[in-house]
Amino acid sequence: MKLLLSLLVFSFLTACSVGNLPNNLSRSMMNQEDPEVVAAGAPAYLLLLDALILTYPDDEEFLLAGARLYGAYAGVFAEDESQAKLMANKAMDYARRALCEYDDDLCLATEGQLDELTTLLNDEYDEDDVPVVYAFASAWAGWIQANSDDWNAIAQVGKVKAMMQWVVGYEPDYDNATVQVYLGVLETQLPPSLGGKPEVGRNYFEQALAYTNDRHLMAKVLFAKQYARLLFDQELHDRLLQETLDADPEMEGLTLINTLAQRQAAELLAESAEYFE
């Protein structure tokens, strides 16, 4: 068995250069239609990336790949809140290290005041910086979600939102418009009476669907879960979920998340009558 595993790792590494490995790992996972395959294989991917980061501790690409995969595992496959928090913390650590390797000033600004971060982004950075800013903001959003019982974490939402909005200013359809989905969720966390902006969130969800020709199924599910449930709109809720279930989940870069969206849609739709009664 050990020999077989060694051969598998060797053949995998020789099939693609080490430099291409992070992107190939992410792409292979995102295009997998069977979540169980990813759930079973993801720990091995994570250990492999940990080893690469130990070997190349200053490599931004490996650090960002580690942040993405640990963040994805925390959000989708973690078995409980404790494991989700550990994974999200690891993702955030890798993302911050990558950002600090990339640019000291921007790294420092994320720890300062919101207006200082926003001013720096607008004055000093451009579309070339979008990938690293988005990767860091994504990991940060996941970390806040995993630590939602900590008000110090919740207080950082404004900075994440500012970074995501900055990305939208350059590439509104970035990451298959998932940047729009992040913003939709951030704006629908609270009802209007507590400072939430659900109509702004609705616009972000609709933008995500427009940019992907309705193919981003998790955008539909979160639109239903975050917005329709918040405003108690059962007709919209059930329509979005049924459309998700009726859709073809296969799409480059979204197949895995679309498949998971369909599973979640089935669960939410089954609860609909009880929720809205």
N, C-alpha and C positions, 0 to 999 in steps of 0.2 A: 504493500500500500504506500509506504513512504517513497519507494522508487517511482511509483506511478505519479504521485504528487510532484516529485522533483522533475519528472519529465514534462508534466503539464506546465509547470512554472517556466521551465526552460524553453519549451516550444512557444509559450505565450510571449516571453521576453524577446525571443529571436524573431518572432513574427512582426514585431514593430519596434522601432528604436525606443530607447528609454525616454528620449525627449518627447516622443509622441504618446507615451503611455498614459499620462493623465487624461488627455482628451479622448483617447480611445476607450479608456475605462468608463468615463462618463457617458460617452455616446452609446457604448454597448448596453449599458444599463437603461438609458432612457428609451432605447428602441426595442427593449425586451417586452414581449406581450404577456409573459407569465410572471406575475409578481413573486410567486413562490421560488422561482429560479433565482431571482435577484435577492430575495430574502436569505436564501441558503448560501449564495455566493458572495454577498456583500461583505461579511466579516473577513473573508480571505482578501478581498480587494483592500479593505481598510488596513489590515495588517501589512499588506504589501506596500501601501502608501506610507504607513508609519515607518517601515524599514527604509524606504527611499528618502524620506525626510530626515531620518537619523543620519543617513549617508550624505545627503546634500541639504544641510539644515538651512541654507540661505537661498535655496531655489524657489523663486516665487511661484512657478508653475506647479511644482509638487505641493507647496503649501496651499495654494488655491484649490487644487484638486482635492486635497485632504479636507479642506473646509467644506467644499461642495458635497462630497460623499458622506462625511460625518453628519452634515446638516440634513441631507436627504434621509439618512438612516434614522436620525432622531425624529424627524417629522412623520415618517411612514412606517418604519419597522420596529421601533423601540417597543419592548414588551410592557413597560410600565413607565410612570412619570420619573422615577429615579434614573432609569437607564436613559430616557429621553434627555434629561438634564445633563447627565454625564457626556452624552454624545454631542449635545448642543454646545456645551462648554468647550469640548475639544475642537469643534468646528470654529468657534469664535476665537480660540487661541491661535489656530492655524491662520485664520483670516487676518487677524491683527498682525501677526508676524509677517505675513505676505505684504500687507499694506505698509508696514514700517520699513521693510526691505525696499519697497517700491518708491516711497517718498516720505521722508521724515516729517516734513511740515504738515502734510495731510494727516499722517498718523497722529501727530500731536493735536491737531485741530479737532479730531473726533472726541478728545477728552475735555475740550473747552466748551465755550458757550455756543449755542445754536447759531446766533447771528454771525459769529466769527467763522464758523464752519461754512455757512452759506456764502459769505462774502469771499472766502478763500476759493471755494469751488468755482464761483462765477468769474473771479478775476484771474485765476492762475491755471485752470485746467480746461481741457476741451475733449472732443470726441475720442482722441487717442487714449484717454484715461478711463473711458466708460467701463471696460471689462473689469478692471480691478475695483473701481468704486462700486459697481453693481455686486460683485462677488462679496465684498466686505459688507455692504448693506444687507444682502440676503442672509449672510451668516448672523448678522446682528439681529435681524428680525426673528430668525429662528431661535436665537438665544433668549430674546425677550419673551417669546411665546412659551418656551420651556421653563422660564423663570417668572411666569406671570403672577406668582404669589409674592413677588418681591416688588414693592413700590419703587425702589431705586432702579429696577430694570424697566418698569413701565414708564418712568420719567424720561427714558431715553428714546421713546418712540418718535418724538419730534425730529431728532437728528436722522433717524433712519428714513423718515418720510422725506426730509429735505434732500438726502442723497438720492433716493429713488426719483423724486421729482426732477432733480438735476439730470439724471440719466434720461428720463422721458424727454427733456428739452432737446437732447441730441438724437436719441434713437427711441422714439415712442413705441416701436414694436420689438424692442430688444428682448432676446431670449424667448422667441415665439410669443411676444407680448406678455410674458409672465411678469415683467416689471409693472404692467398695468394691474395685474391681479393682486400683487403685493399692495399697491396703493389702494385698491378697492377694499381689501381686508382691513388695512390700517384706518380707513375712514368710516368703517362700519362696526368698529369694536364697541362703540357706545351709542345709546339713543341720543337724539338731539338735545333732550333736556339735560344731559350730562356732558355736552360738548361734542358729541359725534356729528358727522356730516354724511348721513346716509345717501343723500342725493348726489353728492360729489363722488361717493363710493360707487353708486350705481353707474355713473358716467364712466368710471375707470373699468368696471366689469364689461360694459357695453363696448368700450374701445378695444379691450382685449379680444372680444368675440369678433368685432369688425375686422381687426388686423389679421385674424386667423381664419376668416370665413366660417365662423362658428365651430372651428375644429378644436379649440382649447376647452375640453370638456370639464376640466377642473374649474375653469372660470365660471361655467354654468352652475356647477355644484356650489361653489362658494358664493355666487350671486344669490342662489336660493337660500343657502344656510345663513349667510351674514346679513343680507339685505331683506329678502322676502320674509324671513322669520322675524327679523327685528321690527318690521312694519306690519307684521301680521297679514301678509298678502298671500293667501293660500293659492289663489288662481295662478299667480306668477310662479310661486314656489313649485307647484306640481307640474306646470308646463315646462319649466327649465329642467326639472329632473327627468321627466319623460323624454324630452328631446335628447338628454344625455344618454339614456338607456337605448334609444333608437339609433344612435349614431355609430359610425364605424370608428373604432378607437385608434386605428393605425395611422400614424402621421410621424414623419421624421422629427425626432427630438421630443415627441410628446406621447408616444405609444404607451409607455409604462404609466405615466401619470394619468392618461386618459382611461386606461384599464382600471386603475385604482379609483378614479372618479366615478366610473360606472358602478363599482361595488358600493361606494358611499351613497350614490344616488338611490340605489335600490333600498338601502337601509333608511335613508331619510324619507323616501316616498312611503315606505311601509309605516312610518311613524306619523305621517302627515295628519290623518284624521284625528288622532289623539292629541297632537300638538296644537292644532287649530280649533279644537272643540270649545 
